[in-house]
């Protein structure tokens, strides 16, 4: 099962995606030979473009929860996000 939850508060927009799949050890993201390379790219891109964050909680055999936060802030002209 996959559950998607989103909300907005005074700090910004938040999206949480959870599943009850096979999960993985988040500590291996950098050392897994590129298997989870996309997660790292999303994390870097969000940080660079708008100061956003990605939090990954996962347990092998249990599932994964990924929370993306995009902060509210005053944007400069021509600034993405």
PyMOL commands that set and color helices and strands:
alter all, ss='L'
color gray80, all
select helices_A, chain A and resi 26-31+37-50
alter helices_A, ss='H'
color red, helices_A
select strands_A, chain A and resi 2-9+12-19+53-59+63-71
alter strands_A, ss='S'
color yellow, strands_A
deselect
rebuild
show_as cartoon
